[in-house]
């Protein structure tokens, strides 16, 4: 019944050998493939498999703080929690619904978040689905607790602690402190190479002021924590983690360094208050014997808290459109005609070049005719010495002086006092100002140079432009006997533990090459401006502190009336800028106060009272003169009238007797 | 009498086959234990053991009945396979857009798995009664081709591309035993591309095409499409490669337990094994399969009749091609089609089918010696 015979098997016989060969060869191919995958490419695949499960979560470095000179916190970082998600691991169904519920989101808000996540998931080639994205910033404690408690229901969702910057004093000194905001896509690409720690999208970076200038010191270096997760993005247990990642799983961040400024909040407040009632202006208060900046104000300014947390579009527009240019640091970036504030330096040139002596007299009849043009004085001052001319700020006197001295010699002394070049204070963009010379005119306006240009330059108009910081440096030099300091706004940099990384000492740029006698004469003039009956700032004379100073009323370019300008706006914009550069106390100078009120009108009436108020309150509240100094290192500010050896050296060369 | 039985067992029982199957199946269980640990199903290996024990009982039952009884009822067995395929299309359970399973309470049973065995028996029956000395012409293989085509069409209806393809490969492998005339061979070779084109256009579902295209892309540009359809293949290659020479160690793998390889228990267990045991372990497992297939050929060569030979070659081809397709898939040499690794993968239907195959093999092997 079972039919079978060996002979029938003959058809199959010869086939088995070929089958065996085929089978063996095929398996050899697979062993070869194993060699390729596991031995040749093994290390590469091993790395890939670890990368698969290891998620490196960065720990942000807490940014360093910014202090004022007395240790008050100007900028610090506050903890805040941000909800983030990696779209690829996010569950758009249940996970999304649960997240919305746990966070208690409004419908519209939830929808917007859903859209943002979906957008990244749409295109399978879009690598952003693997990038952590911010879902909700600054979540509340309740939201935090809810998310933490139900984390296992939310694959791909995580909470990162992102400190946010906080500026306790708001607007105060905001142009110096600066602000921060998020790096742009371009910056992530361009900045990454140069920084010690590459920037990533979502990072914040200092944008203005100290925040920007000391970005690398303040920033710190972020750390990381390695987490082992499964394919759904959920973390594994500690035991499983240890198996896969036996080595270091955490790298603590290096905290940012703290920066202490020379700025004093007390002085700063006095300055801000003194500027009340003026919509636009700027003040610099500088220690004359160190170049340290005690206060700077540029008005209007912006609350850095707002800038850092992001402005609305309307707020942006308002800032950009404001006629008062709140974004500009008016102490550094804006060039102004100095007006009569410049006169001491014209006088200095004439004295040093031997054009005039302290006793020479020039007559002011109220106008100065030159060619077809007449240059006027507010009134006829009569016969004036140099000192008297400074006191009454006589233009005619200085026109005559300028005619005799010449533009290039005036420029030489102006530059000697630091005009025409950036002061080098460091933070923020700094304008250089401008001191015109003959060659500059020849270059710019060939053949058009007139002596009239020199006359204008002599009284701080024409093409003479300065910054407030330059004026502060130059007047400090007048007050301290001729030392040009590099203005200084940083006191020291410390680690977060308080170890001093760098101490900043006053930096002398140069001693001006003028005689002590000339400087003394200038100071006498400046004292007279306030103390003498004819002085342009006599009305503001203080009985609390003796102040020397110089008023300035700088003409502004006349502007046509724009459509939509109110009468008041039109008048305002054509009013002169009011200057006052003060030195106090006059007998033993400690501080220079430079005030500019944009479109304030006459310097003596509108800028001088501000400077006087600042000086009075400074010596009352901040540094009372009869008590122990508040600042420990006040010793180095000990008033020393510089010895007059330099007057001997320069006298020989330039003084006609 | 029992003494005789013991002697028969000692002399005729195929210990090599038994040991091979035991080692492979136990490796599978051990591997399954590892994949189950972190993925929330730690007890799956027990289920697998139950299936193996049940399968072994079935294999024993299949083995002790002289296979000539199967020969006698060959077409009926084949008919049963076809009937089950028809039935599953009517009352089967749909999962993932395909109707492959009967649901029996908590268990699912896949008749297309059984069909592979039924096809082998049917073809064996035909060839047993059709001995030739000279070469065969095309019309001589028309009936077995028709039988195969019937099975394939029904399986493609489900649809289950992998199993249908496997039926074709079983058919081709068995026909390799026979000799075709040169003319018929050439005709077949020329018509193959036409069949392939027609099949691509009319038989394959979109997701199947997508997988083949993704595989092709992976082949041409390994960097592309890592995250799309090529994800499985890429993750599998990473897992295997990361095992390097000696492996990460048992229970230390990351791909399977942590769900980077979906379906790591049924389709990608080899990747997990290779990750944890490295090149040594993986090539050892490959070697075991090689020995198993070679042993099938040996059993075929030693068989006392044509039916036995075709059964051994048919079963051997099921093992061979499933191993090749599965390993090719996990090593990135072939497209991702859901074909299990014989005796190693998790799954009741799969284990049961292979145990039946082993039972048939054992049967042929035991009865090779003439008395």
HADDOCK unambig.tbl for C-alpha pairs under 7 A between the chains (distance, minus, plus):
assign (segid A and resid 2 and name CA) (segid B and resid 68 and name CA) 6.61 0.50 0.50
assign (segid A and resid 4 and name CA) (segid B and resid 305 and name CA) 5.22 0.50 0.50
assign (segid A and resid 5 and name CA) (segid B and resid 305 and name CA) 6.31 0.50 0.50
assign (segid A and resid 6 and name CA) (segid B and resid 304 and name CA) 6.86 0.50 0.50
assign (segid A and resid 6 and name CA) (segid B and resid 305 and name CA) 6.80 0.50 0.50
assign (segid A and resid 8 and name CA) (segid B and resid 131 and name CA) 6.01 0.50 0.50
assign (segid A and resid 9 and name CA) (segid B and resid 305 and name CA) 6.58 0.50 0.50
assign (segid A and resid 9 and name CA) (segid B and resid 306 and name CA) 5.86 0.50 0.50
assign (segid A and resid 11 and name CA) (segid B and resid 132 and name CA) 6.77 0.50 0.50
assign (segid A and resid 11 and name CA) (segid B and resid 133 and name CA) 6.18 0.50 0.50
assign (segid A and resid 11 and name CA) (segid B and resid 178 and name CA) 6.34 0.50 0.50
assign (segid A and resid 12 and name CA) (segid B and resid 177 and name CA) 5.14 0.50 0.50
assign (segid A and resid 12 and name CA) (segid B and resid 178 and name CA) 6.22 0.50 0.50
assign (segid A and resid 15 and name CA) (segid B and resid 177 and name CA) 5.74 0.50 0.50
assign (segid A and resid 16 and name CA) (segid B and resid 297 and name CA) 6.69 0.50 0.50
assign (segid A and resid 20 and name CA) (segid B and resid 294 and name CA) 6.55 0.50 0.50
assign (segid A and resid 27 and name CA) (segid B and resid 290 and name CA) 6.71 0.50 0.50
assign (segid A and resid 31 and name CA) (segid B and resid 283 and name CA) 6.20 0.50 0.50
assign (segid A and resid 34 and name CA) (segid B and resid 279 and name CA) 6.63 0.50 0.50
assign (segid A and resid 37 and name CA) (segid B and resid 240 and name CA) 6.79 0.50 0.50
assign (segid A and resid 37 and name CA) (segid B and resid 241 and name CA) 4.57 0.50 0.50
assign (segid A and resid 38 and name CA) (segid B and resid 240 and name CA) 6.46 0.50 0.50
assign (segid A and resid 38 and name CA) (segid B and resid 241 and name CA) 4.04 0.50 0.50
assign (segid A and resid 38 and name CA) (segid B and resid 242 and name CA) 6.50 0.50 0.50
assign (segid A and resid 38 and name CA) (segid B and resid 243 and name CA) 6.23 0.50 0.50
assign (segid A and resid 38 and name CA) (segid B and resid 244 and name CA) 4.26 0.50 0.50
assign (segid A and resid 38 and name CA) (segid B and resid 245 and name CA) 6.31 0.50 0.50
assign (segid A and resid 38 and name CA) (segid B and resid 279 and name CA) 6.14 0.50 0.50
assign (segid A and resid 39 and name CA) (segid B and resid 244 and name CA) 5.46 0.50 0.50
assign (segid A and resid 39 and name CA) (segid B and resid 245 and name CA) 6.07 0.50 0.50
assign (segid A and resid 41 and name CA) (segid B and resid 241 and name CA) 6.57 0.50 0.50
assign (segid A and resid 42 and name CA) (segid B and resid 241 and name CA) 4.74 0.50 0.50
assign (segid A and resid 42 and name CA) (segid B and resid 242 and name CA) 5.46 0.50 0.50
assign (segid A and resid 42 and name CA) (segid B and resid 244 and name CA) 4.80 0.50 0.50
assign (segid A and resid 43 and name CA) (segid B and resid 242 and name CA) 6.70 0.50 0.50
assign (segid A and resid 45 and name CA) (segid B and resid 238 and name CA) 4.87 0.50 0.50
assign (segid A and resid 45 and name CA) (segid B and resid 241 and name CA) 5.06 0.50 0.50
assign (segid A and resid 45 and name CA) (segid B and resid 242 and name CA) 4.73 0.50 0.50
assign (segid A and resid 46 and name CA) (segid B and resid 241 and name CA) 6.46 0.50 0.50
assign (segid A and resid 46 and name CA) (segid B and resid 242 and name CA) 3.64 0.50 0.50
assign (segid A and resid 46 and name CA) (segid B and resid 243 and name CA) 6.96 0.50 0.50
assign (segid A and resid 48 and name CA) (segid B and resid 238 and name CA) 6.57 0.50 0.50
assign (segid A and resid 49 and name CA) (segid B and resid 238 and name CA) 5.98 0.50 0.50
assign (segid A and resid 49 and name CA) (segid B and resid 239 and name CA) 6.40 0.50 0.50
assign (segid A and resid 49 and name CA) (segid B and resid 242 and name CA) 6.33 0.50 0.50
assign (segid A and resid 124 and name CA) (segid B and resid 228 and name CA) 6.54 0.50 0.50
assign (segid A and resid 230 and name CA) (segid B and resid 258 and name CA) 4.52 0.50 0.50
assign (segid A and resid 230 and name CA) (segid B and resid 259 and name CA) 6.12 0.50 0.50
assign (segid A and resid 230 and name CA) (segid B and resid 260 and name CA) 6.90 0.50 0.50
assign (segid A and resid 231 and name CA) (segid B and resid 258 and name CA) 6.12 0.50 0.50
assign (segid A and resid 231 and name CA) (segid B and resid 259 and name CA) 5.27 0.50 0.50
assign (segid A and resid 231 and name CA) (segid B and resid 260 and name CA) 4.89 0.50 0.50
assign (segid A and resid 243 and name CA) (segid B and resid 252 and name CA) 6.84 0.50 0.50
